[in-house]
Amino acid sequence: METKEILERMKEAGVDTLRIDFPDMYGVNRGKIVPANRLEEVLEEGINCAKPTFSLDLAYNIPPGTGTAEEVDYEDMTIVPDPETFTIVPYQERTARFIGDIYVNGEPFPYSPRWLLKRVLGQYQEKGLEPIAASELEFFAFRKDGDNFEYYCDKPSNVYTTGPRVDPVDLLRDLQNALLQMGIDVLYSNHEFFQAQFEINWRHTNVLKMADQTFTFKVACKEMAFQHELFVTFMGRPKDEMGGSGYHTHYSINDAKTGKNVFDDPAGKEGMSDLMRYFIGGQMAHAKGMTLFFAPTINSYKRYVLNSFAPYYLAWGLDNRTTYIRVPRERGMATRVENRAACASANPYLVLAVGLIAGLDGIENHTDPGDYYVGDIYTEEPGKFETVPFYMRDAIEELEKDKALCEAIGPQIVQNILTVKRNEEERFRTYVTDWEFKEYFYHL
């Protein structure tokens, strides 16, 4: 978008404040606000933030060894707004927003998830391929009652129920309309399976735009819920008695010249091209190695349980919601691969980038995924199929073992996530939980 058009839209909306946002390693929204009259200056020069933002965990810790903190004297990085991400923020008075790209000394910051995704997309473009993606995220909504957080809708069995009984303050409608105004093409919204769990779906698009939209979606959900005196969380499993929230990613690939979906092949087995099978093969080959990016918190792994419609055993299937990879029934331009492994709390830039890296590795090495699974894989005998990693410590080990994946991602992001997550896992290992006290205190 040209600066002239941005200025015209800002004038029409009476914008006096700009948000310059960027995703950190967790996908959390960071940035600064600046006066709107500094637009042209900020587009040229950006804003400065400290590099250790990328190694700051959610408890204010910056563990040594990330490469962004004490090693570089806690120096600055520069966030330059991407004009293509400009949008008016409909739920904030006279405010517009950009997503920024991060530079250091004029070069892309190698710890940035957005730059990683751009680099991966460049590798596909070199092959004449254009990846397309869609995001499906679930989330829970809570209201605060004193010091406690209670379900926004506290009655069971409300899946697909609509109206004020499940959404008394009309949060979904307000979110729908705000997201549409921000350029996110909402298809539908619904109450999901568990109490106060919701899902909003929007139309697929090119991968970078989808990552930006997913990042924006999560920010808008949390901020607008807060304005309604509610709290939205994308935690994998926020309450013990309830199930989890997933982030299902749908991938297809178009021919960059013709626009044809190259996953579709009417003459192929089940209407799938060899390239699609190889892409699935790459997903399966790197499933364990990708897990730390797909399940980035201790809590994420509490979603991986039997009979939960989350992955447990590693297999792929046709329209099968019990398998790790699901291939929906649609063919033609809708031919696609759904990876069901990611937790809703995951960083969308990292999820999409790492998934595409695995798929590209499968394409380049002609990785055969084997036969698809038929039936309910949750009922299989233990040991017949490999499982996803069930603990963060196992996911850390699997990433370290996946040398091809680590090399493709790059040493800075790998070093950063391994350092921060080892620290997080160790802090949790030594933390005494309420469960332990209740289980052991009286008898032992």
N, C-alpha and C positions, 0 to 999 in steps of 0.2 A: 504494500500500500504506500502510495506517495505521501510525502509530508503535507503537501497541499490538501489532499483529501482528508488526512487526519485532522488538520487544523479546522477544516470546514465542519467536520462531524463534531469536533469538540466545541466549536462556537455554537452550533445548532443545539447541543445538549447543555450548554452553559457550564462546561467542565472547568473547574478551577484547581483540581488535584489529580495527580498521576500516581498510580501504583506501578513500581518497577519490581516485578516478582521473578523469582527463580526457584526451582525445586532443589532441595538439598539431597543428600544421599538417601534419606528416608522417603523422599517425595513430599516432605513438608514444605509449605509455602514460606519462603523467606523473601526479604527485600526491603525497600524503603519507599516512602512517599515523598513527592517533590511538587512544588508549585507548577501549575500548568504552563505558566509563562516561560518555563525553562525547557519546554519540549525540544526545540531544535538543538539546544546545547546538550541535552541528555542523549538524544539520538546520536549525536556525534561523539560525545566523550564518555557516556555511560555514568554509572555510579560505582563507588568503591565499597566493598565489604571485605571482611577478614577471611582469609583462606580456611582457617580452622572451622568455619561454619560447616564444612563438609565432613568433619570428623567429630563433631559435637553430638553425643548421643542424647537421648531424651531425658537423661537425668543430669545434664550439664557436665558430663565427663568428657575429656579429650585425652584418650589413652595415648601414651608415647608410641611412636613408630608408624604413624599414618603417612608421614611425608608432607603434611600440610600445616604443621604447627611449629614445635620447637626447632625442627630441622631447617625451617625457612624463616625463623624469627617472627612467626605469626603475621606475615606480611599480607598485603592487600591483593585482591583480585578485582577485576573490572567487569561489571554487568552492563552489557549494551542491549537496549531494547530491540527486539525483532519487530519491525513495523508491521509484518504480516499477522502478528498476534494482537494488534490493537483491538480493544473493545470497550464500549461503555459498560460500566458496572451498574446494572439497573437497580440493585438493592442498596447502593450507597449514593448519597446525594452528591451530584456534580463531580463524579469520580470516573476516571478511565483507567485502563490497565494494559500493561505490556508484559509479556514473558521475555526475559532477557537471556542472551547467550553470554558465556563467561570467558574472559580473556585474561592472560597474564603476559605482559610485555608484547602485546599485540598478537599473541598466538592463542589458539583455543586451549582452554584449561583442561588438562587430560583427566581430571577427576569428575568432570561434568557429565552426568547421565545424558543430557540432551545432545552434547557433542558426540558421545558414543553412538547414540541412535543415528545421528546424521552420517557418521562414518560408515556404519553398517549399511545404511540405505545407499550410500555411494557405491559399495561393493555390488549390491544388486543392480544398480543402474549401469555399472560397467558391463554387466551381462545382458543388458537390454530388458531387465525385469523391474516391475514396479509393485512392491508389496502393498497390500490393502489390509486393513485391520478393523476390528470392532471390539469394544470393551463392554463387558457385562459385570457390573459391580453390585454387590449387596451391602446393606448397611443397617445398623440398628439405631433407633432413636430413643432417647431417654429424657425424662423430666426430673428435675431435682426437687426432692422433698426433704427439707432440712439438710442434713449431712448425707442423705442417701440418694442414690440414683434409681429411679423406678421406671419400668417400661412405659413408654409413651402410650402404647396400646397394650393393656395387660391381660387381655382375654385370649385363650388358646383357639387354635383352628380357624384363624382368619385369613388363610391364604387366599388370594384373589378377591378378598372382600374389599369393597370400595365405599367411600362416603365418610361422614363425620363420626361414625362409630369407631373407625380405625384411624381416622386422621382429623380430629376435632378442630384443629386450628388451620386446616387446609394447607399444610406444609407442602404436599406433593404438587398441588396446583400452583402455588407460588414458585416452587422450584422449577416446574415445567416452563412457566412463562418467562422466568428470568433466564433460564438456559437457552430458550429459543431466541431471546433478544441478544444473547451473547454468541449466537451463531452455531449452537449445538442443536442438531436436528432431532429433537426428541420424538421417539416413536410411541412409547407408552410407559406408564408407571404402574406399579402394583405393590400391594402388601405381599410379602413373601411368606415362607412356611412358618417361621417362628414368630413369637410375640414381638411386636414393634420392629419387625424386620421388613425392609422395603428394597425395591429394585427399580431403577430407571434405565431404560434402554434407548439408545439413539443410533442414528444411521452410520454405517461403515464409511470410511474415507481413507485417504492415503495415511501411511503410518505416522509420520511426524505430526500431521494435523490431529490424528487420533490421540497421540500421546499428550499433545497440548490440551486437547479437549478433556481428556480424562483427568489431567492435573487440575484444570479449571473446574471441572465437575466436583471433584472432591473438596476443593476450596469453597466453592459456592454452597455445597450441602452443609458444611460445618458452620460457615458464617451465617447463612440464612436461618439455620436451626437456632443458632445462638440468639438471633434477633427475635425469634419466637419463644425465647426462654426455654429452649430445648437443647439437647446435646446429641449430635450424631457421631457415631464411631464406626470406623472401618476395621476395627480389631477383628482378628480371625475368629475368636470365640470369646465374647466379653463376659458371658455368664456360664457357670458350670452346668446349669440345668437346661440351657439352650444349645443349639448347634452353632455352626459357623457361617461366616460370610466369605464367599469366594469372589475371585476376579477372573472370570472366564475370558480368554482371549481368542478371537477368531481371526485366522490368517487366510488370505488368498493371495495369488500373485498374477498380475496382468502382464501381458506383453507390452512393453513401453511404446512400441510403434502402433500396434493394431488395437490395443485395449482389450484383447481377448484374454479371458481367464485361462491361464496355462495349466491350472489344476484339472480342468474339465477335459475329458476325453471319452466321448460316447462309445468308442471301440475298446476302451480299456476295461479291465476288471472292475466291476461296480461303478463304471463311469469315471474312473480316476486315471489320470495320466501317470506315467512313470515318474515324472518330476514331482508330482504330489506324493507318491509313495516314498520317494527318497527324502522329501521334506519331513514326512512323518518318521522315517527311519532316523533322521538326525535328532528329532525331538525325543525319540525313545532312547537313543544312544547316550544323550547328554542329560536325561531326566534327573538323575541324581546330582550331577554337577551343577545344574541350574537351580537347585532347590533353595540355596541360601538367598538368591535374588527373588525367588517366588514366595518364599516363606521367611521374611526378614526379621521376625521377632520370636522370642521364646513362646509367646502365645499362639503364633501361627500354627505350630505343630499340633496343637490341641484340636485342630480342625480335621486332621487326618485320622479318622476312625471309621470302622466298618459301618456299612448301612447309612452313611451320612451324605451320599451323593458328592463326596469329595474323594479325590484319588486315594487309594490305599495300595492296591497291587498295580504293577507297571505292565499295562497292556493297552492296546488300542482297539476301538470297536466302531461299528456303524450305528449312529444314532443311539449310542449306549451310554447312559449317564453314570454307569458304575466304573467305567474305565478311565485311565489317565488321559488318553486322547479320544475324542469323539468326532466322528465325521458325520455331520448332519445329512439328511436325505436329499436336500436340494442339489440340483446340478445346473449346468449352464453357467451363467455369470455368478450364481450363488454357491458354486462348489467351494468348499472351504474346510479348514482344519480347526477344531476347537481344542485348545489346551485348557484343562480344567484344574490345573495344579495351583495356580497363584492364589495367595491370600489377598483379600480386599485391601489390606494395609500396605501392600507392596507398591514400590515406586513404578509408575507406568512406563517411564522412559527405560528403566532397566529391564522390566519384564518384556517389553516389546523388542528391545535390542537383543537381549540374550536369547529369546525365543527365535528370532530371525538368524542369529549367529548359528544356533544349533541346526536350524533348517537348512541354511546354506552349506554347512559342513556335510549334511546328509546328501544334498544335491551334488556337491562336488565329488563326493566319494561313493556315490551311487549306493547309499546305505539301504539295505532291504529291511523293512520293518517286520517282516514275517507275516503270518496270517493274522487276520483280525479275530478278536474274541467274540463269541456269541453267548449270551446268557448273563446271569447275575454273577459277576466275578467275586462279589463279597462272600459268596457261598463256597468258594474253592478251598481246598485243603491248604493249610499253611505250608509254605515251602515250595509250592508248585510254581509260583510267580515271585519275582523279586518285589520288594515294597519300596515306597518312597522313604526317605530318611524320616525318622520319627522324633529326632531331637536335633537342636541346633548344632551341638557338637559333632554329630554325624554328618550334617550338611556341610559344615566347615571342612571336614576331612574329605568329603566327596568332591568339593570344589578344588581343593588342593591336588587331588589325584587326577582331575580332568585337565591335563596339560594343554590340550588343543583348545578347550574353551577358555582357559585362563589367558593363553597367548592371544586369542582373538579379541578378548575383552580389553586387554592391556594391563600392564603391571601396576599402574597407579590406582585404578579402581579396585583391582583385586587386593592389593596391599591394604587399601583403606578399609574395605568391607571386612577382610579377615581380621585386621587389628581391632576394629571397633566391636565386631561380633564376638571375638574371643573374650574381650573384656566384659561384654554384656553377659555371656554365658557363665563366666566365672563369678560375676556378681550375683547372678541368680542361684548358682550352685551353693553359695554360702549364705543365702538369705533364708531365714526361718519363716515359713508360711503359716497362715492360720490353720490350714489343713493339718500340718504336723502337730501343732499345739493341741488341736481337738482330738487327733488320733492317738497321741501318746501320753499327754500330760497326766491324766488321772491314773492310768494303770502302771506306768513305767517310772 
